[in-house]
Amino acid sequence: MQNFQKFLLAVDRECAQTQGRWGQTFHNRLSEVRPGLSDALRGTEIDPFYKSSPGECQEAISYVDERWD
């Protein structure tokens, strides 16, 4: 199982390759490795899915980071 920092780097790499929305990639990858956390974010005010950059996703990033392990 990867740590959270490696997860974020993987999201960054995938976004650079696909040029997709950062929040969508974050959410999709999260649903693969931590589906419970992904489900907890879905539809909330901090849901990152439609956000374009990591800067727009800070609340979601913090939420997941606090609950990663």
KABEL-V226372 format. One record per backbone hydrogen bond with DSSP energy under -1.0 kcal/mol. NH is the residue of the N-H (numbers start at 1). CO is the residue of the C=O. E is the energy in kcal/mol with one decimal. If there is no record, write none. Layout:
nh & co & e
NH & CO & E
NH & CO & E
This chain:
nh & co & e
7 & 3 & -2.0
8 & 4 & -2.5
9 & 5 & -2.1
10 & 6 & -2.2
11 & 7 & -2.1
12 & 8 & -2.5
13 & 9 & -2.5
14 & 10 & -2.5
15 & 11 & -2.4
16 & 12 & -2.2
17 & 13 & -1.9
18 & 14 & -2.8
19 & 15 & -2.6
22 & 52 & -1.3
23 & 51 & -2.1
25 & 21 & -2.1
26 & 22 & -2.8
27 & 23 & -2.5
28 & 24 & -2.7
29 & 25 & -2.7
30 & 26 & -2.4
31 & 27 & -2.1
33 & 29 & -1.7
34 & 30 & -3.3
38 & 34 & -2.1
39 & 35 & -2.7
40 & 36 & -1.9
41 & 37 & -1.5
42 & 38 & -1.8
44 & 41 & -2.3
47 & 44 & -1.3
51 & 48 & -2.4
57 & 54 & -1.3
61 & 57 & -2.8
62 & 58 & -2.7
63 & 59 & -2.4
64 & 60 & -2.5
65 & 61 & -2.8
66 & 62 & -2.3
